[in-house]
Structure formats: structure tokens, C-alpha cells
């Protein structure tokens, strides 16, 4: 089997994956579709290694593979572990994304330069607590520092600085796929924000309004944030919460996020964007922003 044949096989499989992802298939659950596509993409990746494809031949394919894994992490957010393993999906996503970035470093062809910033930003927002990720983004040439890359750097800086109010305000400004990847980290962002506020606003006389807190931390409903506050053992009464640093239970892990926590329109919008990313490997457009438009 020669290299050109394998390349053609890879393209065909990625094209098939694109159709399965974008076109709604009601005949089987989407986790079945995911297993089907992932199994074939694993074979594609193995063939690429065996045939030692060049960076130019591999970049186009890996852009689609990375987009698929990123989309799956969002789409299958609420699936039970028996149907979808988010840890393994993240392992595949991180591995493929790092390989893709290495290929971008190796290949200076302008044909692929326009797509690079989207994946550079994806690497940063997937690794908000990584100094290596944000340092890489800072070292990018000026021509590659698009709006999403600049936002990703700013997001990471505020995350490191524990400015989680600013972090949440930045999220709606990203393109849709990046918003969804960041949204997967909302539980930890919210946990850290509540911990910081428990120290900064610690007072037996001060009560903080839940409605304001809901808007700040991007919750859909008051009930959702009240449940989280009770989970972290903070005191609530009526529509207010009392922050006391001695009350917050630091031993508790971040609570899970559910699809309902995200914009109700995001699933449809992300389908449109993923179609563009997989079909043309293009950077998402400005018109596709504002998934979290309801949080105002």
C-alpha cells in the first residue's frame, strides 16, 4: 500500500466521519455513531504512522480528527460512562492536537496558516492551568494571533490570576467550538470562583444576591446555583448566599455540568460550525459567535 493510497483512504474516512457527525441520525444513539467513527479514525491514524505521511499530507486529516474529538466531548457530555469515556476521549484529543501543532511548526506552507490559530487557541483553552500552553501561544508570530488566540491568552491569564468573573465574561466572545470546550471546564471554574468569593466576601453580616451570582457564573437557573452552593456547604436563604471562608468545603470536587447548563441553541449552532470545520478545515466565522447569548 503506497502513501498516496493511504492518504486517499484517510480522506475518504474523514469525509464519511463528517457526514455522520453533521447529519442528524435518529436511527441510533449518537454514542454509537461516536464508537463507529472513533474506531475507524484509530485505524486511519495507525496507517498514517506506518506510511510515514509528511506534515503537509497529515495536517488536513488531523484538523478533522481533532475537531471530531472536541465536538464529541461536548455532544456526549451527559452520556453515562458505559456509553462514553470522557477521559479516553480527552487523551485522544490531546494527543492528536499536540501532533497537529507539531505539524504546523514543521510545515510553513501558507495554505494551512489560516487554520492554525483556531487550533492554537483550542490548545490553550483545553489547558487553562498549563503555563506551557499559554507560553506557546505568546510566542506565536503576530500574523497568527487572531481574535481567538488573543482571547485564549487573556482567558488563561485571568484563570491563573483567579479572576474568574473576567473568565466567565470572556467565554461568550469565543467561536462556538471553543466555547463548548471551555464550557466543559465550567464546574472547576465555578468551584474556584466560589472559593475565592468565600474568602473575599467572608462576613456574617453580608449576604450576596443569587441572581447576580447566577449571571456572573453563567448558570441558567437559580435552582442550579443554589444546589451547587448547598453542595459546597454555603448557607442560602431566600435569594441570597452568605460567604464564609470557614463554611466552604474545600474537600469536595467540582460538580458535573449538564447540557441544560449551556445555551439551548448551542447544539444546533455547533452542528453548523463543525460542518464548516470538518468540511473545509476553516476557522469559524465571527457570525457564529455568542453561544452563551442568554447570559446577560
C-alpha positions in Angstrom: 0.0 0.0 0.0 1.6 3.3 -1.1 1.5 6.6 0.6 -0.9 8.2 -1.9 -3.4 5.3 -1.4 -3.3 5.7 2.3 -3.8 9.4 2.0 -6.9 8.8 -0.2 -8.2 6.3 2.3 -7.8 8.8 5.2 -9.6 11.5 3.2 -12.4 9.2 2.5 -12.8 8.1 6.1 -12.7 11.7 7.3 -15.3 12.6 4.8 -17.5 9.8 6.0 -17.0 10.9 9.5 -18.0 14.4 8.5 -21.3 13.2 7.1 -22.1 11.1 10.2 -21.3 14.0 12.6 -23.2 16.8 10.8 -26.3 15.0 9.5 -28.6 14.1 12.4 -29.1 10.4 12.6 -32.1 9.3 14.6 -31.7 5.6 13.9 -29.0 5.1 16.5 -27.9 7.0 19.6 -25.0 9.4 18.9 -22.6 7.4 21.2 -23.0 4.5 18.7 -22.0 6.9 15.9 -19.1 8.0 18.0 -17.8 4.5 18.6 -18.1 3.7 14.9 -16.2 6.8 13.8 -13.6 6.6 16.5 -12.8 3.0 15.6 -12.1 3.9 12.0 -10.1 7.1 12.9 -7.9 4.9 15.1 -7.1 2.8 12.0 -6.5 5.9 9.9 -4.0 7.2 12.4 -2.2 3.8 12.5 -1.9 3.8 8.7 -0.6 7.3 8.7 2.2 6.3 11.1 3.0 3.1 9.1 3.2 5.0 5.8 5.1 7.9 7.4 3.0 10.6 5.8 4.5 14.1 5.6 3.2 17.0 7.6 1.5 18.5 4.6 -0.3 15.3 3.9 -1.3 14.9 7.6 -2.4 18.4 8.6 -5.6 18.3 6.7 -6.6 15.0 8.2 -5.7 15.8 11.8 -7.7 19.0 11.7 -10.8 17.0 11.1 -9.9 14.3 13.7 -9.2 17.0 16.4 -12.5 18.7 15.6 -14.3 15.4 15.9 -12.9 14.6 19.3 -13.6 18.2 20.6 -17.1 18.0 19.3 -17.7 14.6 20.8 -16.6 15.8 24.3 -19.4 18.4 24.1 -22.0 16.3 22.4 -21.7 13.3 24.7 -21.4 15.4 27.9 -24.2 13.7 29.7 -23.7 10.1 28.5 -23.1 7.5 31.2 -19.6 6.1 31.4 -20.7 2.8 29.9 -21.5 4.6 26.7 -18.8 7.3 26.6 -15.5 7.6 28.4 -14.6 11.3 28.5 -11.1 10.6 29.9 -10.2 8.4 26.9 -11.7 10.9 24.5 -9.6 13.6 26.1 -6.5 11.5 25.8 -7.1 11.1 22.1 -7.9 14.7 21.7 -4.8 16.0 23.5 -2.5 13.5 21.6 -3.9 14.4 18.2 -3.9 18.2 18.9 -0.3 18.1 20.0 0.6 16.2 16.9 -1.2 18.7 14.8 0.5 21.7 16.4 3.9 20.0 15.8 3.0 19.6 12.1 2.1 23.3 11.9 5.6 24.0 13.4 7.2 21.8 10.8 5.2 23.0 7.8 5.4 26.7 6.9 3.0 26.4 3.9 0.6 29.4 3.9 -2.1 27.1 2.6 -2.5 25.8 6.2 -1.6 29.0 8.1 -5.2 30.4 8.1 -6.4 27.4 10.0 -3.6 27.3 12.6 -4.9 30.0 15.0 -8.1 28.1 15.7 -6.2 25.0 16.9 -3.6 27.1 18.8 -6.5 28.7 20.7 -8.1 25.3 21.3 -4.8 24.0 22.9 -4.8 27.0 25.3 -8.5 26.8 26.4 -8.2 23.0 26.8 -5.3 23.5 29.2 -6.1 26.7 31.1 -3.9 25.6 34.1 -0.9 25.0 31.8 1.9 27.5 31.6 3.3 25.6 28.7 0.2 26.1 26.6 -0.1 29.9 27.1 3.6 30.3 26.7 3.4 28.6 23.3 0.6 31.0 22.3 2.5 34.0 23.4 5.4 33.0 21.2 3.3 32.8 18.0 4.1 35.2 15.3 1.9 38.3 15.1 0.1 37.0 12.0 -1.2 34.0 13.9 -2.5 35.9 16.9 -6.1 36.2 15.8 -9.0 37.2 18.0 -9.5 33.7 19.4 -5.8 33.3 20.2 -5.7 36.7 22.0 -8.8 35.8 23.9 -7.4 32.4 24.8 -4.2 34.1 26.2 -6.4 36.6 28.1 -8.6 33.8 29.4 -5.6 31.8 30.6 -4.0 34.8 32.3 -7.2 35.6 34.2 -7.6 31.9 35.2 -4.1 31.9 36.6 -4.9 35.2 38.4 -8.0 33.8 40.0 -10.1 36.5 38.2 -13.0 34.1 37.4 -15.5 36.9 36.9 -13.5 38.0 33.9 -13.0 34.4 32.8 -16.8 34.0 32.6 -17.2 37.3 30.8 -14.7 36.2 28.1 -16.3 32.9 27.3 -19.2 34.2 25.1 -16.6 36.0 22.9 -15.1 32.8 21.6 -16.2 30.9 18.5 -18.7 28.2 19.1 -16.5 25.1 19.3 -14.1 26.8 21.6 -17.0 27.9 23.8 -18.1 24.4 24.2 -14.7 23.1 25.1 -14.4 25.9 27.7 -17.9 25.1 29.0 -16.7 21.6 29.9 -14.4 23.3 32.5 -17.2 25.5 34.0 -17.6 23.2 37.0 -14.0 23.8 38.1 -14.2 27.5 37.2 -17.3 27.9 39.3 -15.8 25.9 42.2 -12.7 28.1 42.2 -14.8 31.3 41.9 -17.0 30.3 44.9 -13.9 29.5 46.9 -12.3 32.9 46.1 -15.6 34.7 46.9 -15.9 32.7 50.2 -12.6 34.4 51.3 -13.1 37.8 49.7 -16.7 38.3 50.9 -16.4 36.4 54.2 -18.7 38.2 56.6 -21.5 37.2 58.9 -23.4 40.4 58.1 -23.1 40.2 54.3 -25.5 38.3 52.0 -24.8 38.1 48.3 -27.7 38.1 45.8 -28.1 34.8 44.0 -29.4 36.4 40.8 -26.2 38.4 40.4 -24.1 35.3 41.1 -26.1 33.4 38.5 -25.3 35.9 35.8 -21.6 36.1 36.8 -21.1 32.3 36.8 -23.2 31.6 33.7 -25.9 29.5 35.3 -29.3 29.1 33.6 -31.5 28.8 36.7 -31.4 30.0 40.3 -32.1 26.4 41.4 -28.9 25.2 39.8 -26.7 27.6 41.6 -28.5 27.1 44.9 -27.9 23.3 44.5 -24.2 23.9 44.0 -23.9 26.3 46.9 -25.6 23.7 49.2 -23.2 21.1 47.8 -20.2 23.2 48.9 -21.9 23.8 52.3 -22.5 27.5 51.9 -25.6 29.0 53.6 -28.5 30.2 51.5 -31.7 32.0 52.5 -34.4 33.1 50.1 -32.5 34.7 47.1 -29.2 35.2 48.9 -26.0 33.4 49.9 -23.7 34.0 52.8 -20.0 33.7 52.1 -17.8 32.4 55.0 -14.4 31.0 54.3 -14.9 28.6 57.2 -18.0 27.2 55.6 -16.8 26.3 52.1 -15.9 22.6 51.9 -12.6 22.5 50.0 -12.5 18.7 50.0 -15.4 18.5 47.6 -14.7 18.0 43.9 -16.3 20.2 41.2 -19.9 19.1 40.4 -20.8 17.9 37.0 -22.1 20.2 34.3 -25.2 19.2 32.3 -26.1 20.1 28.7 -29.0 22.2 30.1 -26.4 24.5 31.7 -25.4 25.5 28.2 -27.3 27.6 25.7 -30.3 25.8 24.3 -29.3 26.9 20.8 -25.7 25.8 21.1 -26.3 22.3 19.8 -27.8 23.4 16.6 -25.2 26.1 16.1 -22.3 23.8 16.9 -23.5 21.4 14.3 -23.3 24.2 11.7 -19.8 25.2 12.8 -18.5 21.6 13.0 -19.7 21.1 9.4 -17.5 24.0 8.3 -14.5 22.9 10.3 -14.7 19.3 9.1 -15.6 20.0 5.5 -13.2 22.9 4.8 -11.0 22.9 7.9 -11.6 26.6 8.2 -11.5 28.8 11.2 -15.1 29.6 12.5 -16.5 32.9 11.4 -17.4 35.9 13.5 -21.1 35.3 12.8 -21.1 32.0 14.6 -20.1 33.6 18.0 -22.2 34.2 21.1 -23.4 30.7 22.0 -23.9 32.0 25.6 -26.0 34.9 24.4 -28.7 34.3 27.1 -26.3 35.1 29.9 -26.6 38.9 30.2 
